[in-house]
Amino acid sequence: MINVIVTYTVQPEFVSENKANIHKFLEDFKTLDQSAFEYKVYLKEDGVTFMHYSKYSNEEVQHEILNIPSFKEFQRLRDESGLNNSHQADFLQSIQ
């Protein structure tokens, strides 16, 4: 099992566009085998910091998910919006 938390902060004027881009790829994710992965997105209290939590059954599933065209487009637009080095990815190990 692969568990990842990604956080990043966007400019205030990009928040609504980022939310719309997230909704696009989440809709595409619904067409995939939901038993193979979990993907949730949260907006922190500050209103500009997003947190994505993902869990994949294996690397093949992770690769498939991360290469969905709408997800890649979301990433491109997010990165071009100016993250000011706030992007951070943390890989988590289960203790269970």
N, C-alpha and C positions, 0 to 999 in steps of 0.2 A: 504494500500500500504506500502511495506517495501522497504526502500532505504538504500543502504550500499555502503560505499567507503572503500576499503582495499588498503593500501599501504605497500610496503616492498622493501628492497634493497638487491640485490643479488651480489655475487662476479662477477667481470668483466668476468671471464672465464666461468661463468654459463649463461650469457645473451642469447646466441644463443640457448642453450638447453632449457632454460625457454620459449623462444619465440615458439620453436617447440612444447613444451608441451601445451602451451596455444592454439596454432592452432588446436591441436588434440581435446581438449575438446570443443572449439568453433565450430568445424565441427559437433560434436555430438549434440551440443545444437541446431543446425539448423534443426534437425529432430523432435524437440519438438514444442509445441504450442507457437509460437512467440507472440501471443497476451497476454499471461499470465506473461511474464517477458521480461526484457531487460538486456543485459550484454555486457559491453564494456570494453576494456583493453587499457591502454595507457602506453607509456614509457616516463618518464620525460626527460628533457633536459640533465640531468647528464649521461644518457645512462645506468644506472644500477638500477634506481628506477621505479618500476611498480605500476600503479594505476588501480584497478579494480572497475568499477562502476556497481552496479546491482540494479534492481528494480523488485520486485516480487508482484504479485497481492494479495498474502496471504502466510501464513506460510506453508501451504501444498505444494504450488508451490516451495517455497524456499527450503523446505526439499527435494523435488524431484530433483531439479537442483543440489543441493550441494551433492547429493549422486550418481550422474552419475559416473560410474567407471573411465572414463578418467579424470574427474575433481578430484576425490579422488587421483588418481595416480599423477596428476600434483601437488597437495598439498603436497603429501609425498615427491616427488623429490625436490620440492622447499624448503620444511622445512629441508630436509637432506643436502641441499647445503650450509647451514650456513648463516642464516639471521642476526646474531648479534643483536638480540632483536629489529630489525627494523620493525617487523610486527605490523600493527596497523589497527584496524577495527573501523569505525565510522558509527553509525546509524543516518540517517538524518530524520528530520521532515519537511514535506512540510508546507509552510506558506500559500499556496493558499487555 
